Amino acid sequence: MGYAQLVIGPAGSGKSTYCSSLYQHCETVRRTIHMVNLDPAAEHFSYPVAMDIRELISLDDVMEELGLGPNGGLMYCMEHLEDNLDDWLTEQLENYLDDDYLVFDCPGQIELFTHVPVLRNFVEHLKRKNFNVCAVYLLDSQFITDVTKYISGCMSSLSAMIQLELPHVNILSKMDLVKNKKDLDYYLEPEARVLLSELNKHMAPQYAKLNKVLAELVDEFSMVNFVPLDLRKESSLQYVLSMIDNCIQYGEDADVKIRDFDPDADN
C-alpha cells in the first residue's frame, strides 16, 4: 500500500510553498516523503523532485510547437499525461515500494479539479496501483476578508470534492498574513445564516435569492470546512499532516520499529 497527497487549489494559494515546508518538516522529523511535480510550467523548486511531468512534456515546447497560449497549452499537457498513465506514470511508480509516501504538486488551473476529468482519471490510476490518496485543497486565507471571494472558494472546494471523490482536507493557507483573527471560526466551519447575512450586506438586493441558495448549498452538504495553516509554526504543519495521514490511514499497518522501544537504537 502506497500513500499520496494531491495538492490542489487556485493559482497563488501557496501550494508549492506548502510542499516545500512539508518536505522540510518531514526531513526534520526523519520521515521520508517523495515530491512529485505535476505542473508542466514550473521552473524552480525549493525541494528535490522525485518525479517530474516535464520529463514527459513541457509547456514551453507545447506553446512553441502548437501555437497555444499558457492555459490551452497547460490543458494539452495534462491531457497528454492522461493519455500516458499506463506508460509513463506506471513506469515512474514502479520505483516506489509499499509504504512510500508521494506528494503531488499540481497546477493551479481551477478547471483541472472542478470539471475536467484529467485529475480524476489520474487519481483512479493511483488507486489501481494500490495508493491511498487524499486531496489537499488550499485556499488563500485572504479570501476571508471578502465574503464573496470566500463563498466562491467554498464552491470551488465543494466542486473538487464531488469531482475527485477522495478523502479531502481543506486548508486556509497564509494564516501568518491574517491580522484580525477575531471572526476566524465563522470561516473554518461556515454556517448558512452567517454566510447569508454577510453576502446580503455586500451584494445588491436582487441577489438575495441567489445568496440564500448558495449559503444553503454549503450548509446542506456539511462537507466544506477549513483547517488554518501558519507555516511559521511547526505545530500547525504537524497538525495538518496528522489530519491528512488519518484520512489515508498512513502508519496504521506499519511494522513496529525497534527504536520505538530501544533508547540506544540510534547510538
C-alpha positions in Angstrom: 0.0 0.0 0.0 1.4 3.4 -1.0 0.2 6.8 0.2 -0.3 10.1 -1.7 -1.4 13.7 -1.2 -2.8 15.5 -4.2 -2.2 19.2 -3.5 -4.7 21.3 -5.4 -6.1 24.8 -5.2 -6.4 28.1 -7.2 -3.2 29.7 -8.6 -1.4 31.7 -5.9 -2.9 29.8 -3.0 0.5 28.6 -1.7 0.6 25.0 -3.0 4.4 25.0 -3.8 5.2 26.8 -0.5 3.2 24.2 1.4 5.0 21.4 -0.4 8.4 22.9 0.3 7.6 23.4 4.0 6.1 19.9 4.3 9.3 18.4 2.8 11.5 20.4 5.3 9.3 19.4 8.2 9.5 15.7 7.3 13.2 15.9 6.8 13.5 17.4 10.3 11.5 14.6 11.9 13.3 11.9 9.8 10.3 11.0 7.8 10.7 10.1 4.1 8.4 11.6 1.5 8.8 12.0 -2.3 7.8 15.2 -4.0 6.3 15.0 -7.5 5.9 17.9 -9.9 2.7 17.8 -12.0 3.0 21.4 -13.3 4.5 21.4 -16.8 5.0 25.2 -16.4 7.1 25.0 -13.2 10.7 26.2 -13.4 12.2 26.4 -9.9 11.8 24.2 -6.9 12.8 24.5 -3.2 12.6 20.8 -2.7 14.1 17.8 -4.5 11.8 16.5 -7.3 11.5 12.7 -7.4 9.1 12.7 -10.4 8.6 15.5 -12.9 5.9 15.8 -15.6 8.4 17.9 -17.6 10.3 14.7 -18.4 7.2 13.7 -20.3 6.1 17.1 -21.7 6.8 20.7 -21.1 4.6 23.8 -21.5 7.2 25.8 -23.4 7.5 23.1 -26.1 3.8 22.8 -26.5 3.3 26.6 -26.8 6.1 26.8 -29.3 5.2 23.8 -31.5 1.4 24.1 -31.4 1.0 27.9 -31.1 -1.2 27.6 -27.9 -1.5 30.1 -25.1 -0.5 29.3 -21.5 -3.9 27.9 -20.4 -4.6 26.0 -23.6 -1.0 24.7 -23.6 -1.3 23.5 -20.0 -4.6 21.7 -20.6 -2.9 20.0 -23.6 0.0 18.9 -21.3 -2.4 17.5 -18.7 -4.4 15.6 -21.3 -1.1 14.2 -22.7 -0.3 13.0 -19.1 -3.8 11.4 -19.0 -3.0 9.6 -22.3 0.2 8.2 -20.8 -1.0 7.0 -17.4 -0.4 3.3 -18.4 3.1 4.0 -19.8 5.0 6.9 -18.3 3.3 7.1 -14.9 3.2 3.4 -14.4 6.9 3.2 -15.1 7.6 6.0 -12.7 5.5 4.4 -9.9 7.5 1.2 -10.2 10.4 3.0 -8.4 8.3 3.2 -5.2 7.7 0.4 -2.8 5.0 -0.3 -0.2 4.6 2.5 2.4 6.2 5.1 0.2 4.6 8.5 0.6 4.2 10.7 -2.5 3.1 14.4 -2.6 1.8 15.6 -6.0 2.2 19.4 -6.5 -0.5 20.2 -9.1 -1.0 23.2 -11.4 -3.4 26.0 -10.3 -5.8 25.9 -13.2 -9.2 25.6 -11.5 -10.8 23.5 -14.3 -8.4 20.6 -13.7 -10.1 19.8 -10.4 -13.6 21.1 -10.8 -14.9 19.7 -14.1 -12.2 18.4 -16.5 -11.7 14.6 -15.8 -7.9 14.6 -16.1 -7.1 14.6 -12.3 -10.0 12.3 -11.6 -8.6 9.7 -14.0 -5.1 10.3 -12.6 -6.4 9.5 -9.1 -8.2 6.4 -10.3 -4.9 5.2 -11.8 -3.2 5.7 -8.5 -5.9 3.8 -6.7 -5.5 0.9 -9.2 -1.8 0.9 -8.3 -2.7 0.4 -4.6 -2.3 4.0 -3.4 -4.4 5.6 -0.7 -4.9 9.2 -1.9 -6.1 12.4 -0.1 -6.9 15.7 -1.8 -5.4 18.7 -0.1 -7.2 21.8 -1.2 -5.5 25.1 -0.4 -7.4 28.4 -0.2 -5.6 31.7 0.4 -6.7 33.0 3.8 -7.1 36.5 2.4 -10.4 35.2 0.9 -11.9 35.5 4.4 -11.6 39.3 4.1 -14.3 39.3 1.4 -17.3 37.0 1.8 -18.0 36.9 -1.9 -14.5 35.6 -2.6 -14.9 33.2 0.3 -18.1 31.7 -1.0 -16.5 31.2 -4.4 -13.7 29.4 -2.7 -16.2 27.1 -0.9 -18.0 26.4 -4.2 -14.6 25.5 -5.8 -13.7 23.2 -3.0 -17.1 21.5 -3.0 -16.8 21.0 -6.7 -13.4 19.4 -6.3 -14.7 17.1 -3.6 -17.5 15.9 -5.8 -15.4 15.6 -8.9 -12.5 13.7 -7.3 -14.4 11.6 -4.8 -11.4 11.5 -2.4 -10.9 12.0 1.3 -10.5 15.8 1.4 -8.7 18.3 3.7 -9.4 22.0 3.1 -6.6 24.3 4.3 -6.7 28.1 4.8 -3.1 28.9 3.8 -1.0 32.0 4.6 -2.5 32.4 8.1 0.5 34.4 9.1 -0.8 37.3 6.9 -4.2 37.4 8.7 -4.1 40.3 11.1 -7.6 40.1 12.6 -8.4 36.5 13.7 -11.5 37.5 15.7 -14.1 36.1 13.4 -12.0 33.2 12.1 -14.2 30.5 13.5 -17.1 31.6 11.2 -15.0 30.7 8.2 -13.4 27.5 9.4 -16.9 25.8 9.7 -19.2 28.0 7.7 -22.8 28.3 8.8 -25.6 29.2 6.3 -27.1 32.1 8.4 -23.7 33.8 8.9 -22.8 33.5 5.2 -26.2 34.7 4.1 -26.1 37.7 6.4 -22.6 38.7 5.2 -23.5 38.1 1.5 -26.6 40.3 1.8 -24.6 43.1 3.3 -22.1 43.1 0.5 -24.3 42.4 -2.6 -27.2 44.2 -4.3 -30.8 43.2 -3.2 -31.6 41.4 -6.5 -29.0 38.7 -5.5 -30.8 37.8 -2.2 -32.3 34.6 -3.6 -29.0 33.5 -5.1 -27.2 34.2 -1.9 -29.8 32.1 0.0 -29.3 29.2 -2.3 -25.5 29.3 -2.2 -25.4 29.6 1.6 -27.9 26.6 1.9 -25.9 24.6 -0.5 -22.7 24.9 1.6 -24.8 24.1 4.8 -26.7 21.1 3.4 -23.6 19.3 2.1 -21.9 19.9 5.5 -18.7 18.9 3.8 -16.8 22.2 3.5 -14.7 23.2 6.5 -11.2 24.5 6.7 -8.1 24.0 8.8 -5.9 27.1 9.3 -2.2 26.7 8.4 0.5 29.0 9.7 3.8 27.8 8.2 5.8 29.8 10.9 4.6 27.2 13.4 5.8 23.6 13.2 2.8 22.5 15.3 0.4 23.9 12.8 2.0 22.0 9.9 2.2 18.8 12.1 -1.5 19.1 12.9 -2.4 19.4 9.2 -0.2 16.5 8.3 -1.7 14.3 11.0 -5.2 15.0 9.7 -4.1 14.0 6.2 -2.3 10.9 7.5 -5.5 9.9 9.3 -7.5 10.3 6.1 -5.3 7.9 4.2 -4.7 5.6 7.2 -0.9 6.2 6.9 1.1 4.3 9.5 -1.8 2.1 10.7 -0.2 -1.0 9.1 3.4 0.0 9.8 5.7 -2.5 11.4 6.8 -1.7 14.9 10.4 -0.4 14.8 12.9 -1.3 17.4 13.9 2.3 18.1 10.3 2.9 19.4 11.3 0.8 22.4 15.1 0.9 22.5 16.6 4.2 23.6 20.0 3.1 22.4 18.9 2.2 18.9 20.2 5.4 17.4 23.6 5.2 19.2 
